[in-house]
Amino acid sequence: MTATAPTATTAAAADEARRAELAAFLRSRRERISPEQAGLPRTARRRTPGLRREEVAHLAAVGVTWYTWLEQGRAINVSPGVLDAVARALQMDPTERSHAFALAGVSDPRAETACTTITAATLRTMHKLAPFPATVKNARYDILAWNQPYADVFGDPAELAPEHRNGLWLMAMSERWRTQCVERDVMLPAIVAKFRQAMTEHLAEPAWKERLDMLLAASEEFRALWELHDVAPMTPHVKRYLHPDPEIGMLRLEHRHLWLSPDRSAKRLVACVPVDDESEERLERLAARTGAARTGAARTGTLAG
């Protein structure tokens, strides 16, 4: 008991601090919105800058007492749906929404519908990495964009159904990846553990649950690995790929990650960098065949990021 008391006290203090910060944040957002912006009539006398608490409660269709307690930082239950209504009433932008949901400790039910666009600069960088394979992925391993060398080495994602443009799905289900990835039996448990670690902050989000359910239904091997509850961080390491063209042969590549924002669930630009001269020469030879060294138009997937 005495050993766990400091931990419980620390956790309670952290929760209290987070509730206080959320309360202050909501007050600041409420005070910046005029009645006219919210579509409400302005009365002659208003002592409160911006909206009143009861007006926010009305706009969000929640109880005035509940909303008052929320702004007072009380320990009350905050569901994703109700916080979504409050965020809408306060006209929060995506960054403000993300901040509010993080402070409340709940998942944003609209997070997947607000997929940010991959910038032209990111796509140019990805294509300029040729003849090295490169792709843009999100935390779920969805393949959102790729250059021609990536298609030449791993197979063209454009030939796949959109729901199958996913590194974890391909590692578990693709016959090409099964034979081409030399350490595939080691790589699959590692990527499953990384997926579980990444999913920790997205347990209630539909896109994550849909991806998980799809894999659980399709792959007995994935189900067995998922039941182990292993987790692992995202770390670079050398992987060996046996290209189906015997004139190309073995490629030794290290996956280097460039995160596109500080958010842990952000998209990342993944470059497959050769670790020896032989692998680099083979990538150059492959690129020369396909003209992959030329700057091409962006090729993107259709999945939400």
N, C-alpha and C positions, 0 to 999 in steps of 0.2 A: 504493500500500500504506500509506504513512504517513498519507494523508488519511483512510483508512477505519478505521485501528486504533483511534482514540479512540471511534468509534461502536460498533465491535464490543466494546470493553472496557466501554462504558457499558451495552450490551444484556446482556452477560454478568453484570454487577453487578446489573442490575435483575432478571434471572432468578433469581440467587442470593438476592436479598432477598425475592422473592416466594415461593420455595421455603421459606425460613426462616420467613416469616410463616405459610404454610400449615402447616408442621410444628408451630409453636407453637399455632396455632388447633386443630389436631386433638388435640394433647395436652390442651388445656384442655377440649375437648368430652368426651374420653375420661374425664378425671378427675372429671367432674361426674355421671357415670352410675353408679349402684350396680349390683351384680350382680343384685339383685332386679328393678330396672327393666328389665334386659336379659333377664330370664327365666333367669338362671343361679343356681346354688346358691352361697351365701356360705360360704367355707371359714373355719376358725377363725382363721388368721393371715393377714393381708393387709397388706403394707407399702406397697402402692400405693393411693392414693386412687382410687375409682372402678374402672374396668375395667383389666385388664392388656392389654398389646399383643396377646398371643397370643389373648386372649378376643375382642378386636375383629376380629382376623384370622379367627378361627373363625366369628364371626357374619356377617362379610362374605364368607366363602368365598374368602379370598385367602391367599397365603403369608405366614407370620409374618415371614420375612426381608424380603419386599417391603414389608410394612406398616412394619416397623422402619425401613427405609431412607426410607420416605415421611416418617415422624415425625422423622427425622434431617436432613431437607432435602436429601437426595441428588438428583442429576440423573438421575432414572429416568422412564420413560414412564408417564404416568397417563392411562388411557383413560376416556372418559365413563362407560362401563358399570361399570368397577371403582370409580370414585369415587362413583357412584350407590350401589353396594353399601355402601361405607364410610359414606356419609352416612346411609343407612338404619340401619346398625348403631349409629351414634352418635346416632340419633334427632333429627337436625337438623330445625329448622323451615324454612319457605321462605326466610327471610332468611339463615339460616346456610348453607343449601345454596347460595344464590346467591353468598355470600361465598367459600365453599370452591371452587366451580367457577371463579370469577373469578381466584382466586389460582393455581389449577392451570392456567389458560389454556385450558380446554376448555368446550364447550357442554353445558349441562344437558339430558339427553334427556327429562327430565320437566318441563321449564319450561312447556310448553304445556298440561299437564294440571292445572296449579295456577293457573288464571286467577283473579285476584282480582276480586271483585265491584265493579261501579261503584256508588259510594256514593249514598245518597239525596240527600245534599247536592249532589253533582255533577249529578244529574238535575234537582234543583230549579233549580239555577243555569242549566242548559241551557234549561229551559222558560221561565224568567224572562227570557231574552234575546229572546224573541219581542217584536216581529215580525222580529228579525234571525234568519236561519238559523243553526243551531248543531248540532253533532254531536260525539260522542265516538268517537275512532279510536285504534287502536294503531299501533305503528311500521310494521306491514305495510299500513297504510291500510284495514284492515277497519273497516267502519262498524258500531259496536257499539250506538249509541243516537243518536237524532235528535229534534228538535222538529218541530212541524207546519210552520213556515215552511221548514225544510230540505226536507221532502217536497214542499211547494208549488213551490219554486224548482227543485230538482234531480230531482224524481221520488221517489216513495215507495219506500224500500228494502224495506218490507213486501211489496211486490208482486214482489220479486226472489227467486230461489233463494238460500238462505243463502250459498252459495259465491260468489255474484256480488255480495254486499254489500261491495264493496271499491272504493275510489276509483281505484286504478290499473286495475283490471279495467274499470270503467265508462269511464274516460278512453280506454282502448284499444278497447273493444268496443261501447259503447252508442251507438246512432244518435242518441238525444236529446242526449247529451253532445257528440257529434261536431258537431252543428249548433248547440247552445246555447252552447258555450264558444267565444267569438269567437277567442281565441288558442290554440285547441286544439292546433294543429301546433307551437306553441312550448311549451305546457304539458306535453304528453306526454313529450317528451325530458327536461324538467326533473324530472318526477315519477319517471321511470325512473332518472335519475341519483341522486335522493334515496333511492329504494328500494334501489339498489345500495349506497349509503353506509350505510344503516341495516342492511342484511343482513350487513355485515362481521362483526358480533359474533354472528351466528346461522346461520352457513353450514351447520352440521350439524343444525339443528333441523328436524324433519319438517314442521311447519306452513309454515315459510318455503320449504323445498324444494318442497312441494306447490303453493304459490302460484306460485312461479317456473315450475315445470313446466307448470302450467295455462296460464299466459300464453304461454310459449314454444310450446306446442302449438296455441294458438288464434289467435295474431296474428303474421303475418309482419312487420308493422310493429314490434311489440315486439321480435321476434328481432333485427331489424336494429339497433335502438337498443341492445339489450343487448350486442351484439357490439362496440359502441364503447368499453365499459368506462368511460364517463363517470361521475363522482361529483359530488354537489353537496350543500351544507348546507341545512338547513331555514330558510328566510328568508321573512318576510312580504312580499307584494307585491300590487298591485291587479290584479284579474282582471275581465274583462267577460263578462257572461252575457246572452244575448238570450232573454228568456222567451218561450215559445211563444204566450202570450196577447198579442196585439198591443196591448191596452190597458195592459199592464204594460211591455213593451218592454225596453230596455236597462237592466241593473243593473251598477253599478260597485262591486265589493265587495273589501275587503281581508280576507284570512284571518288572524286573530289566534289564537295558540296559547297555551293555558294547560296547562302540563305538570302532571300529577297526582302525580308523584313525581320525585325527582332522577335516577332510573334513565333512561338514554338510550333504553331500549326501552319506556318507560312509555306508558300511555295519555295522551291529550291531549284537552282540550276545545277544539274549533275553532269560533270565532265568525266569521261572515261579516258584517263591519261595513261599512255603506255609507260611501263616501268623499265623497259630495256630497248636498245637500238633495234633489235630484231622485230619486236612488236610494232614499233613506230614505222619501220620500213614496210611492214606488211599492211598497215593501215594506209600508208601513202600509195601503195600499189593498188589496194582496193579502191581508193578514192580516184585514182587516175582512170580506172576502168569506167566508173560511173559519172565522172565529172563532178564529184561531190565537193571538190575544193572551190568551185564557183559559188558565189553568194546566191542563195536561192530565196524564193518567197517563203514566208513563214508558213509552217504546216502545224496546225493545232488540232487537238482533240476536241470533243464536244462535251466532255464531262464538266460539271461544276467544279471550281477550284476551292 
